[in-house]
Amino acid sequence: MPSNPDRPGASVPPPTPAEREHVLAANTARFEEVSADIAARLRRVCSNLSDEQFSALVHEIADVKLRYEDREFRGARRQSDHPTTDV
């Protein structure tokens, strides 16, 4: 299949198992880092929640935060892939 210049990444080979493992480890570490930060900030104001409820809340907030970070990163990357030209 020929590469399509309008579809960035179409001609990029899939990641190797080692690359996937590295990305998974980095994502897990980032999730733990973000979760710990969120838990430290919220624990006092959420003292009425059980440990299970608090953990679920922290994980949900961390998940949303990381999804938005990823979305922001992808948007920035897309903009750098297609630089604007000043005319």
C-alpha positions in Angstrom: 0.0 0.0 0.0 1.5 3.4 -1.0 2.0 5.9 1.8 -0.5 8.7 2.0 1.1 12.1 2.7 -2.2 13.4 4.0 -2.2 10.7 6.7 0.7 11.3 9.1 2.3 8.1 10.3 0.7 5.9 7.6 4.2 4.7 6.4 5.6 4.3 9.9 6.3 0.6 10.8 4.5 -0.8 13.9 6.4 -0.7 17.2 8.5 -3.7 18.2 7.5 -5.6 21.3 10.4 -4.0 23.2 9.2 -0.6 22.2 5.6 -1.4 23.3 6.9 -2.6 26.6 9.0 0.5 27.1 5.9 2.7 26.3 3.7 0.7 28.7 6.3 1.1 31.5 6.6 4.8 30.9 2.8 5.2 30.9 2.4 3.2 34.1 5.1 5.3 35.8 3.4 8.5 34.7 0.0 7.2 35.9 1.5 6.4 39.3 3.2 9.8 39.5 0.0 11.7 38.6 -2.1 9.5 41.0 0.2 10.1 43.9 0.1 13.9 43.3 -3.7 13.9 43.1 -4.1 11.7 46.2 -1.9 14.0 48.2 -3.9 17.1 47.2 -7.3 15.6 47.7 -7.0 13.3 50.7 -7.9 15.9 53.4 -11.0 17.3 51.5 -12.2 13.8 50.7 -11.9 12.3 54.1 -15.5 11.2 54.1 -14.8 8.7 51.3 -13.8 5.1 51.9 -10.4 4.0 50.7 -12.0 2.2 47.8 -14.1 5.2 46.8 -11.1 7.6 47.2 -8.9 5.3 45.1 -11.5 5.1 42.4 -11.8 8.9 42.3 -8.1 9.4 42.1 -7.8 6.9 39.3 -10.6 8.5 37.4 -9.1 11.9 37.7 -5.6 10.7 36.8 -7.0 8.9 33.7 -8.8 12.1 32.5 -5.6 14.2 33.2 -3.4 11.8 31.2 -5.9 11.6 28.3 -5.9 15.4 28.0 -2.1 15.5 28.2 -1.9 12.9 25.4 -4.5 14.9 23.4 -2.5 18.1 23.9 0.8 16.3 22.9 -0.8 14.9 19.8 -2.1 18.3 18.8 1.3 19.9 19.3 2.9 17.2 17.3 0.4 17.6 14.5 1.1 21.3 14.4 4.9 20.7 14.2 4.3 18.1 11.4 2.6 20.7 9.3 4.3 24.0 10.1 2.5 27.1 8.9 4.2 29.3 6.4 4.2 33.1 6.8 3.3 34.7 3.5 
